[in-house]
């Protein structure tokens, strides 16, 4: 009688429970298996971390941005670049940044090429998705994530994490658009350019993931200065106000 090989579901369950089994290693190359294990461990450890009482003036935040081929990861759109910068309290750590172009394994539409400056030739030389996620999450570690209009970014990150590692994002995420609506209820439009203009923050290279991260980081610091003056001192306090 022929020996039955373990199915993909069984191999995946074994893999989730602990390390790299021979069955999984035979299916995935060792580097990918290690990266998947790392990504899953970051998400698992993040769920155990409670930072609600962390003072905002000491909070470490990774401000990030994604550029993508479109708006629908469930219809084949992919990440083409990831940028991020570390902010500690009210200080941007300009030397602690992350940036990579990612190979989407598909054609980048012409209007996206014009918008981002990322050509198909550049993307072909970009990082594999799992490599980019591994490096990005290594940079983020357990820190809070922050972006402008996080719905788009979270949707693509969750799609990429599920595709590569069968896991969802578990980090705390702050959204400068939502905070802007709270701090500036009189404003009609909460796009990044409008909010940057309110605070006289210079608009440099838009739709470049790292440059957008830097501008959003400056916006966050302006917000934080106003928030602290309202006697909102911890991350838990801020979430409580934003949920009202």
HUTA-V980351 format. One record per run of one state. SS is the DSSP state (~ for helix, > for strand, _ for the rest). FROM is the first residue (numbers start at 1). LEN is the number of residues. If there is no record, write none. Layout:
BEGIN
SS|FROM|LEN, SS|FROM|LEN
END
This chain:
BEGIN
_|1|7, ~|8|9, _|17|5, ~|22|6, _|28|2, ~|30|18, _|48|7, >|55|1, ~|56|3, _|59|1, >|60|9, _|69|4, ~|73|3, _|76|3, >|79|10, _|89|2, >|91|12, _|103|7, ~|110|7, _|117|3, ~|120|5, _|125|2, >|127|1, _|128|1, ~|129|12, _|141|3, >|144|4, _|148|2, ~|150|16, _|166|7, >|173|3, ~|176|8, _|184|8, ~|192|7, _|199|10, ~|209|21, _|230|4, >|234|1, ~|235|8, _|243|2
END
